C-alpha cells in the first residue's frame, strides 16, 4: 500500500509541476511582475516555465509506472503446488471382493488475473510510446514578446512666438515663411540632421540657451523645453 499511495502522490505532484507554472505565466504574467522570471531561458529556446513542464511530465510518468507495477505485483496469483505422493490402497474387509478405487487427478487452477495483466501490459506499452515521443519531439521556442515601440522624444513649447524675424534684414514675417518678404533672403534652410522648432519648423541651429533645458529659437523667439537627448545634437 505504501508504493500505491506514493505513486498516486507522485502523479499529483507531477501534474501540479506541469500545469501551475504555465497557467500562472499565461494568466498573470502581465499583472504580477515576478512571474516574468519564468520566461528566462535556461538554455537556447527553453524558458523556465517550459522546463518545469518537462520535469512535471517526467515525475508523472514515474508515478504512473510505479502505480502500474504495484498493481501488477499485487495481482500476481500464487501457483498452487500439487503433491506427488502415491495414492494409498484401500483393502476391503473381505479378501475376495476387492474393488479398484477411482483416482482423481488434481485440477490445475488457472490464474484469475489474466485480464488485469493484459490491461497493465497495454498501459505499460502506452507509457513507453509516450516517453519515446516526448524524447523525440523538439520543444518549440516560446513566442517572443512584442518589442515595445520606443516613444518619440518631443520638444515642449513653453511660450510660442507669433512671427518670424529675418536674420539678414531683421524684417518681421508671418509664421511658416521660408523667404523674407522684404529682402527675399532665406529665413532658414531645412536641415534633416537637426531637430526643428515645433512653432515655425525652422531647424534649431545654435539656439539661445537659458537653462539646461530651456532654449529660445532664433527665428520665432519661442521658448522651448528641449530634452537632453535632443540638446546633444544642437
C-alpha positions as CSV (number, residue, x, y, z in Angstrom):
1,X,0.0,0.0,0.0
2,X,2.9,2.3,0.6
3,X,4.1,2.2,-3.0
4,X,0.5,2.5,-4.2
5,X,0.0,5.8,-2.3
6,X,3.4,7.1,-3.2
7,X,2.8,6.6,-6.9
8,X,-0.5,8.5,-6.7
9,X,1.2,11.3,-4.8
10,X,4.0,11.4,-7.5
11,X,1.3,11.7,-10.2
12,X,-0.4,14.6,-8.5
13,X,2.9,16.4,-7.8
14,X,3.9,15.9,-11.5
15,X,0.6,17.3,-12.8
16,X,0.9,20.3,-10.5
17,X,4.5,21.0,-11.6
18,X,3.4,20.7,-15.2
19,X,0.4,22.9,-15.1
20,X,0.8,25.5,-12.3
21,X,3.8,27.5,-13.7
22,X,2.5,27.5,-17.2
23,X,-1.0,28.6,-16.1
24,X,0.3,31.3,-13.8
25,X,2.7,32.6,-16.6
26,X,-0.1,32.8,-19.2
27,X,-2.8,34.2,-16.9
28,X,-0.9,36.6,-14.6
29,X,2.5,37.4,-16.1
30,X,1.2,40.9,-17.1
31,X,-0.2,41.7,-13.6
32,X,2.4,40.1,-11.4
33,X,5.9,41.2,-12.3
34,X,7.8,38.4,-10.6
35,X,6.2,35.8,-12.9
36,X,8.2,37.3,-15.8
37,X,11.2,35.4,-14.4
38,X,9.5,32.2,-15.7
39,X,10.3,33.3,-19.3
40,X,14.1,33.3,-18.5
41,X,15.7,30.9,-20.9
42,X,17.6,28.1,-19.2
43,X,19.1,27.0,-22.5
44,X,18.6,28.3,-26.0
45,X,14.9,28.2,-26.8
46,X,13.8,26.6,-23.5
47,X,12.3,29.0,-20.9
48,X,12.0,28.3,-17.2
49,X,8.2,27.5,-17.2
50,X,8.7,25.0,-20.1
51,X,11.5,23.3,-18.1
52,X,9.1,23.0,-15.2
53,X,6.6,21.3,-17.6
54,X,9.2,18.7,-18.7
55,X,10.1,18.0,-15.1
56,X,6.4,17.6,-14.2
57,X,5.8,15.2,-17.1
58,X,8.8,13.1,-16.0
59,X,7.5,12.9,-12.4
60,X,4.0,12.0,-13.6
61,X,5.4,9.2,-15.8
62,X,7.5,7.8,-12.9
63,X,4.4,7.8,-10.7
64,X,2.3,6.0,-13.4
65,X,4.9,3.4,-14.0
66,X,5.2,2.8,-10.2
67,X,1.4,2.6,-9.9
68,X,1.2,0.1,-12.7
69,X,3.9,-2.1,-11.4
70,X,2.5,-2.1,-7.9
71,X,-0.9,-3.2,-9.2
72,X,0.8,-5.9,-11.2
73,X,2.8,-7.2,-8.2
74,X,-0.3,-7.3,-6.0
75,X,-2.5,-9.1,-8.6
76,X,0.1,-11.9,-9.4
77,X,-1.5,-15.3,-8.4
78,X,0.4,-17.8,-6.3
79,X,0.8,-21.0,-8.3
80,X,-0.7,-24.0,-6.5
81,X,1.6,-26.9,-5.8
82,X,0.3,-30.4,-6.3
83,X,1.6,-33.2,-4.2
84,X,3.2,-36.2,-6.0
85,X,2.7,-38.8,-3.3
86,X,1.3,-42.3,-4.2
87,X,-2.3,-43.0,-3.6
88,X,-2.9,-45.4,-0.7
89,X,-4.5,-48.8,-1.3
90,X,-7.9,-49.5,0.2
91,X,-8.2,-53.0,1.5
92,X,-11.7,-54.4,1.6
93,X,-12.8,-56.4,4.6
94,X,-13.4,-59.5,2.5
95,X,-10.4,-60.9,0.6
96,X,-12.4,-61.8,-2.5
97,X,-14.4,-58.6,-3.1
98,X,-11.7,-56.0,-3.8
99,X,-12.8,-53.1,-6.0
100,X,-10.4,-50.6,-7.5
101,X,-10.9,-47.1,-6.2
102,X,-11.0,-44.3,-8.8
103,X,-8.1,-42.0,-8.8
104,X,-8.9,-38.3,-9.1
105,X,-6.4,-36.1,-10.9
106,X,-5.7,-32.7,-9.4
107,X,-7.3,-29.8,-11.2
108,X,-4.8,-27.1,-12.1
109,X,-6.1,-23.7,-11.3
110,X,-5.7,-21.0,-14.0
111,X,-4.5,-17.6,-12.9
112,X,-7.6,-15.4,-12.1
113,X,-6.0,-12.1,-13.1
114,X,-5.2,-12.6,-16.8
115,X,-7.4,-9.7,-17.8
116,X,-5.8,-7.4,-15.3
117,X,-2.3,-8.4,-16.6
118,X,-3.4,-7.6,-20.1
119,X,-4.7,-4.2,-19.1
120,X,-1.4,-3.5,-17.2
121,X,0.7,-4.5,-20.2
122,X,-1.3,-2.3,-22.5
123,X,-0.8,0.7,-20.1
124,X,2.9,0.0,-20.0
125,X,3.1,0.0,-23.8
126,X,1.3,3.3,-24.0
127,X,3.6,4.8,-21.4
128,X,6.6,3.7,-23.3
129,X,5.2,5.2,-26.5
130,X,4.6,8.5,-24.7
131,X,8.1,8.6,-23.3
132,X,9.6,7.8,-26.8
133,X,7.5,10.6,-28.4
134,X,8.4,13.1,-25.7
135,X,12.1,12.4,-26.1
136,X,12.0,12.6,-29.9
137,X,9.9,15.8,-30.1
138,X,11.9,19.0,-30.0
139,X,10.4,21.8,-27.8
140,X,9.0,24.7,-29.7
141,X,10.5,28.0,-28.7
142,X,8.0,30.3,-26.8
143,X,6.6,33.2,-28.8
144,X,8.7,36.2,-28.5
145,X,7.1,39.2,-26.8
146,X,6.4,42.1,-29.0
147,X,9.1,44.7,-28.8
148,X,8.0,47.9,-27.2
149,X,7.8,50.8,-29.6
150,X,10.2,53.5,-28.4
151,X,8.5,56.7,-27.5
152,X,9.4,59.7,-29.7
153,X,11.2,62.4,-27.9
154,X,9.3,65.7,-28.3
155,X,10.1,69.3,-27.7
156,X,7.7,71.1,-25.3
157,X,6.6,74.7,-26.2
158,X,6.7,77.0,-23.1
159,X,6.0,80.3,-24.9
160,X,5.1,80.3,-28.6
161,X,6.2,83.1,-30.9
162,X,3.7,84.9,-33.2
163,X,6.0,85.8,-36.2
164,X,9.4,85.2,-37.7
165,X,12.4,87.6,-37.8
166,X,14.6,87.6,-40.9
167,X,18.3,87.0,-39.8
168,X,19.5,89.1,-42.8
169,X,17.5,92.3,-42.6
170,X,15.5,91.9,-39.3
171,X,12.1,92.2,-41.0
172,X,9.1,90.6,-39.4
173,X,7.5,87.8,-41.4
174,X,4.5,85.6,-40.7
175,X,5.0,82.1,-39.3
176,X,5.7,79.4,-42.0
177,X,7.5,81.9,-44.3
178,X,10.9,80.5,-45.6
179,X,11.9,83.6,-47.5
180,X,11.9,87.1,-46.3
181,X,9.1,89.3,-47.7
182,X,11.3,92.4,-47.6
183,X,14.8,91.3,-48.8
184,X,14.0,87.9,-50.4
185,X,16.7,86.1,-48.5
186,X,16.2,82.7,-47.0
187,X,14.9,82.9,-43.4
188,X,16.0,79.3,-42.8
189,X,17.2,76.3,-44.7
190,X,15.9,72.9,-43.7
191,X,18.4,70.5,-42.1
192,X,17.4,66.9,-41.5
193,X,20.2,66.4,-39.0
194,X,18.9,69.0,-36.6
195,X,15.6,69.0,-34.7
196,X,13.1,71.6,-35.9
197,X,11.2,74.2,-33.9
198,X,7.6,73.0,-33.4
199,X,6.3,76.6,-33.8
200,X,8.0,77.8,-37.1
201,X,9.5,74.5,-38.3
202,X,13.0,76.1,-38.6
203,X,16.0,74.0,-37.7
204,X,17.2,74.7,-34.2
205,X,20.7,75.8,-35.2
206,X,22.6,77.3,-32.2
207,X,19.5,78.3,-30.2
208,X,19.9,80.7,-27.3
209,X,20.3,78.7,-24.1
210,X,18.6,80.0,-21.0
211,X,18.9,76.9,-18.7
212,X,19.9,73.3,-19.1
213,X,16.6,72.5,-20.7
214,X,15.1,75.9,-21.8
215,X,16.2,77.3,-25.2
216,X,15.0,80.1,-27.4
217,X,14.5,79.7,-31.2
218,X,16.4,82.4,-33.1
219,X,13.8,82.6,-35.8
220,X,10.4,82.9,-34.0
221,X,11.9,83.5,-30.5
222,X,9.7,80.8,-28.9
223,X,10.8,79.4,-25.5
224,X,11.2,75.6,-25.8
225,X,12.0,72.8,-23.4
226,X,14.4,70.5,-25.2
227,X,15.2,67.1,-23.7
228,X,18.9,66.2,-23.2
229,X,18.7,63.5,-25.9
230,X,18.0,66.3,-28.5
231,X,20.1,69.0,-26.9
232,X,23.2,67.0,-27.6
233,X,22.6,67.3,-31.4
234,X,22.3,71.1,-31.3
